[in-house]
Structure formats: C-alpha cells, structure tokens
C-alpha cells in the first residue's frame, strides 16, 4: 500500500496563488488561484480543505476556501474586517481569526456561524496558536494573551470572569511575529525586538528570553527534542535549545546552537513535520526549502513566485467528499448580539444542564478533558468544575497532580539539559 501523499504548501502576499508540491516526487500538484495572504493567514482544516484570509485589496479582504483537486476558490467569505491571522482546531470544527482591530473571531465551520467575537488586543492580532483548550494570541502591540475557550464560548462564564484572559504577557518590547506551542504547556514566541521568549502556560510566567542577531519572524518546534527553529530577517534559520544550564544568564546567546543558511532574504514562515525530521521554510526571496533536520541539509528546493513567500505548511490531504462549505457569518446573530442555545450532550452524573454557545462535539471534548488530569491547568479551576458538575475537591486534587507533572517537565527542559557550550 502506497504511503499517503504529503504536500508542501506555500502562499505569497502577492497574488501568486497557493502552490502545492508533492514532497516525495517534488512535482507541483496544483496551484490554487487566487490567493494573496500575509504571514500566519493560511491554515488547513483537519486535512480536508484549505482556508486563507486575504490581504486587503481596496475594501475587500475575504477568506477563501479551496478544495484539494480544484484550482479555483470554492467559497468566499467576507468578515467585518480583514483577518490578519487564521487557524483551525485539530478536528476541523472551528476557524479562529485575529482581526486588524485586535478582535478575535470564532466560527463554526459546519454552519459558518460566528459563535463569539471579543476584543483581545489594542492593535492587530498577528499570530494565533492552540494548546488543548487554550488559545494564545500575539499582537502588534507587543503583548501575548492566553484565553480559556471554555470561558470564552460560554456567555455566563465571560460575564462572571474578572478578566477575560487567563494571562497577559507584556515582556516583548515590539510586535509579536509568531507563536508556537509544544507538549508540557510550553509556548515560544518571536518578536521584532530580536528575542524569542519561552512561556509556561500552566504557571503564567516567562521561563527564558533568548536574543538573536536579527529580527525573528517565525518559529517552529521540534517535537522530538527541546529544540526550536527561529527564522531571521537575515535569511538564516537559527537552531535553538530551549534549555541551558541554570548557571547561564537567561538571555545568553549560547542557546543558539547552529544555523541553516540557504535563503538570500528574510525567512518569513516555518513548518515542521509531526516527527520532527522535516522542516519547511519560506522566504522573501520567493523560495521554499525542505530541510532534513538530522543532516541539516536542503533536500528539496521550490520556486513559488517573484514575490515573497509568506506561509508554508506540510500537510497530508484527506480527499473526502465534503458537504457544501458554508460562508462565514459576519455577526453572531441577526441583531449582532450573542445568541444563547441549549444543546443536548452526555450529562455528568448529577445531571446539571449545560447552556451556552457551544456545539455538541466541543462540549463532549470538554467533558472528556475534565476526566483527564493532563489536559490543561485551566480545566481544574473551581469555575470550570462548578460549571460541569465536577466535585470541587476532586478538581483541586487533579490540579495538584497536574502541576507536579508540569514541574517535572519544566525541570527536565530547563535544568537538566547540558549546556550547548558543552555539546
């Protein structure tokens, strides 16, 4: 049986379309027209289709859907404002967009309904990432915020919360350019201030700040080890260790353990394979490179366009028959307000009725997560426990066990790794 096809995808801020190359053969499989997307604006919806928010052209800045086997746009949606960053959840049930006003939009893919919209930042949202039920957003205002989707999707929880966000990180001095998450509730962000910073999402604090010779516009994590890649505006991809000896200064450049160098201009976008053996890079020089991370050599070279490459992805398409794709709504309901709906889902033992603006599959995932202590720290707080009927004492015990495991992970990453100087 032949292995599933893997595609290298690339998009540009100029109208050069979305190019797709077969990773194994190097042949161009298809080029979707039209598309002009800024960085962090291209996403794959559970391998079933592509979604790309378009750079503003006049008064128009739509979101496009593309099928794998058709070059033309399948669906055009017109949100209320240009969407700067776009991601989908792993199951492909939702699209989350960050607007140029600083608002975040949360759509249900199946219906196109806008479930919730909230003001997240003072300036445009530049990047988004998901970790379990946590949403991380980075902005041009230099801030990073962490949001609990259990709270944001429930109107009553939003009203009762002291602040809508869980954490607000303001240590970056200039716009945040990218953010990525890895196991153990660790996030890495890049910024125009020449630093990448490592964050604990469970403890709500910065673990490390790493300085670079150039501005870094993109980050990708190696799932095999405590390594991340940072794409610089000098054309280099910096190979960076997340952990160093605790005796080293937290901003020590010794954490940069190497560099991949084959681009002539800024590296704007990075993507890693799930096994960490492949790294994809896109650059302002219009080229895409495929790297073998074991040898740190280029194994494929693709030319996308004369303009800059702004987004790269590595995907395994699922060629399935889809129901008609729905355009995304501009507002939550006809009057622009939030519409509360009751949904029928498997109930907890005490038969507490659940209300809110959730779809049933998301609720089922939330209920499953509440029974697993390793999901996300926010799930163990008393508010979530009360909402879903989980005993408060049990929630406290789960949270305590989770934080013990989190402590072990952080110590392993930051304290027990050998210094790059000694490798």
N, C-alpha and C positions, 0 to 999 in steps of 0.2 A: 504494500500500500504506500503510495507516494506521500511524503510529508506535506502538511498544509502549507499553502503559499504564504510567504511573508512579503509584505510590500514596504518599501521605503517611500514615504510621502514627503513632499516639500511644497510650500506655498511662498508667495512673494507679496510685498506691499504694492508692487506694480501688477497690472492685470495680465499675469502670465499663467494663470490657472493653477490648479493643484496637480502636480506631476506624481505619478506612481510608478516605481521601478520594482521589478522582481529581484529580491535580494539574492537569490541563488544564481539566476542567469545574467542579471544586470540589464535585461531588456526593459524598455519603457512599456508598461502595461496599458496605461491610459493617461490622458491629461484632461482634467475636468475644467471646463470653461463656463462661466468666467469666475475669477476669484482674485481679490486684492486684499490681503489680510495683514494686519500688524502682528507683532510678536505676541504669543500666547492666545491667539484668536482662532486656532484650528484644533478641533478635537474629533475623536472617533467615538461614536455612540455604541458601546458594547460590541464593537466589531461589525455592526450591521450596516451603518452608513456614516458618512462624514457630515460634520457641521462646521461652518466657518462664518464668523462675523466679519463683515466687510469694512474696509477703511472708508470714511466718509467721502462721498463724491457729490458735491452740491448739497442738496437737502436730504439725500438718500444714504442710508447706511444699513442695508438689510442683513439678515442672517440667512445663509444658503445651506440647503441640504443637498447632498449628492449620493446617488447610488453607485455601487462599485463598477457596474458594467455599462454605465451611460455617461457620456461626457458632459451633457447639458445639466443645468441646475434642475433638481427635482421639485424643490419647494423654496419659495422666497417668503421670508417673514420680515415685518417692518416694526421693530420695537420703538418705544417712545423716544429713545436716544441711542446714539452709537454705542455698541458694546465693545469695550476695549479688551476684555479677557473672557474666555469661554472654556468651560469644562463640562464633562458629563460624569455621572456616578458610574461605578464599575458595572452595574446591572443595566445601564442604559435607560433607566426610567425617568431621569431628570436631566435638564440642562441648567447650568448656573452661569449667569453672565455678570460681569462687572462693568458698569457704565462709566462714561466720561464725567458724569456729575458726582461720582463717588457712591452711587446707589448699587445695590446687588439685587439681581432678579433671579427668581427660582421658578422654572417652568416644569410642568409635567409633559413628557414627550408624547405620550399616547393621545392626550386630549388637546395639547397645545396651551392648556390653561396656565396662567400666571398665578401660582399658589401664594406667593408672598414677595413683597419688594420692600427693602429697607435702606435707609441712608447709612452707609458704612464708613465713608471717609470724606474728608474735606475736598479732596481732588480725585482725579480719575483712578479707578481700580486698574492696576497694571498686570496683576497675576493672581491666580487662584489655585488652591490645592485642597485635596480631601484626605483626611485620615479618619477612618471609621465614620462617626457621625459628627466629626469636627470639620469645619470649613475654615481655611486660612486664607486671608486676603492681604495683598500688598499694594501700596498706593504710591502715586506721585508725591503725596505729602510726606513720604518717608516712613510712614507707620505701617505696622503689621498688626492685624487683629485676628483673634481666634473666636469663632462662633459655634455655638452648640445648636445643631439643626433640630434637635428635639424641642428646644425652646423657640427657635425662630419660626418653626412651622406650626406652632400652637399659639393662638391669639391670647389665650388667658395667661400662659406662661410668659409671653412677651410683656404683657401689661404688669405682671407681678414682679418681673426681674428688676433689680436695682439698676443694672446696666445690661444692654442687650448683648454685648460681647463678653466672653469669659476673660480674655486677656487683651491688653493693648501694649504692644512693644514699640518704643519710640527711640531706640538706640541708633538707628540709621540716620545719618545727617542729610542724605539726599534721596531722591526717588528710589524705591524698591523696584528692581527689574525682573526678578523671578523668585519663586519659592518652590521647594520640593520637600516631600515627607518620606520617612522610612520607618521600619519596624522599631518599636520601642518608644513611639510618640516623640520622635526627634524630627525637627524641621530645619532646613538650611535655606537661607535667603541670600540673594545677591543685590548689590546696590551700586548706584553711581558714585558712592563715596569711597570706592576702591576696596570695600570689605565684603566678605561673606560672613554671616553670623549663624551660629548653631543654637537652636532653641529647644527647651524641654516643654512639650505641650501639656504634660501632666503637672509639672511644677510651676509653669508660668514664668520662666526666667531664662535669661541668656546664659548658655553654657560656655561659649567661646566666640571670639571675634578674630578673624584672620584677614590680614592685609595683603593686597595684591599689587603688582607693579602697574596694572592697568585697570580701568573700569571693567567690571564683570557684568555681562548682560544675561547670562543663562547659567543654570546649574542642572546637573543630573547626578543621581545617586547610584552607586554600585551596590546591588542587593547582596552580593557575596561577601562584602567586607565593609569596613568602616572607612570607605573612600568616597569622595565625590569629585566631580569634574566641574570646573568653572570656565566658561567661555569668555575670553577677554577681548576688548576692543583693539588689542594689538595683534589679533589673529591667532593667538595661542590658546590652547585648552590646558588649563592647569590641573594637574593631578594632585589632589589634596587629601591629606589624612585628617579625619575628624578628631582623632585623639592623639595627644602628645604627653610626655612626662609632665606630671603636675608641677615639677620644679621649673618648667619653662614658662615664660611670660605668655599670657592668654592671647596676645596679638602677635606672637612670634612667627616670622615668615618661614621658619624651618618646617612648618606643617606642609608647605608646598614641596612635594617630593618628586616632581617631574613636570614635563610639558609636552603636549602633542602639537606639532607645528607643521601645518600644510596649507593653511589659508593665508591669503595676502591681505585680507581685511577683517573687520570685526566678526567674531563668532557670535551670532545672534540667537541660536537655538541649538539645544542638545536633547538627545533622547537615548535611553539605554534599553537594551533587551531585558526581559524578565530574568534571565540567568546571568546578566552582567557581562557576558562575553562579547557583546557587540555594542558599540557606541556610534551614534549618528550625529553629525554636526552640519549645521547650515551657516552660511556666511554672507556678509555683504558683497563678497566678490562673485556671488551668483552660483557658487558651487556647493555641492553636498559631498561629504566624505563619510565612508563607512570604515570604522576602525576595529581591529582585533585588539581587545584590551589586554590580552595576555602578552602579545608581542609589541603592542603599541605601534602597529604598522597599519597604513591605509590598505584596505583590501578591495574597495570599490570607489570609483570616482564618477560623479554625475554632474552634468551641467544643467542647471534649471533654467536660467534666463540671464539677460543682461543686467537685470535689476537685482536688488538684494534678496536673499532667501531669509524669510522671517520666521518660518515654522518648519520643523521636521518631526516626523513620527515614524515609528516602526510598528506595524500592525499585522495581525493575521485576520483577514476578512472572513466574515461569516456570510456566505452567499445564500441567504434565506429569502423566501417570499414574504415581503412585509405588507402589512395593511397600509392603506393610504396614509402618508405622513401628513400631520396636521400643522398648519401655520401657528406660530407662537402668538399668544394674545398680548395686547399692549397693556391691559389693566386687569386687576384681579376679578372684577365683575363689571356689569354694565354701568354702575354708578361710580366705579373707581375705588370702591371700598373692599375690604376683606370679607369674604363670604364663608361663614362657618358651616361645616357639614358634619353630620354624624356618619360614621362608617361602621360596618359590621366586621369585626375581626375576632379571632380567638381571644376570649376574655381570660384575665387572671382568675385565680381560684375564688377570690372574693367578689367576682362579677362586677367590678367597677366599670361603669360605662365610660367610653373614651370619646371625647369630642375634639374637634379641631380640623384644621385644613390639611389633613394627611390623606394620602392614598393608602389603600389597604395593604399593599405589599410592603410599603415603607414601615408601616406600623408593625407588621409581622416581624420584620428585621429588627426593629427596636425591641420588641418583646423577647425575641431570641437573645439579643445582646444583653438584656438585663439578667439573663440566666447564666452569662459567661463573664467571670471576673476579669478577663483580659481585654475587654473591648475598648473602653475609653473612660478616663477618670471622671468625666462629667456625668456619666451614667450612674455613678454611685452616690451622687449628692442627694440630699433629702428631697429636693423638689421633684426630681425625676422619679424617685422611689415612691413618693406620695401619689404622683400622677398615675402611675401604673400599678399601684396597689402593692408594691413590694414592701415587706416589713422594713422599717427604718433601721433596726438593729442589724439585720442581715446585710443591708446596704452598707452600713458602716464597716462591718467585718470584711465584705468584699473589697471595699475601697482600701482598707488597710493592707490586705494581701496584694492588691494590685500595685500599690505604691512600694511595697517591699520588692516586688519583681522589677519595678521600674528603676529602683535604686541600684539593683544588681546590674541591670543593663547599662545604666549611665556610668557606673564604675568601670565596667568592662570596656566601654568605648573610650572613656576619657582618661582613666587612670592606669589601666593595665596594659595598654599598648606600648610597645617600645618606641622610643623617640625616633622620628625619621632621620635624625642625625646619625643614629647608630645602625640604620638599615643599609 
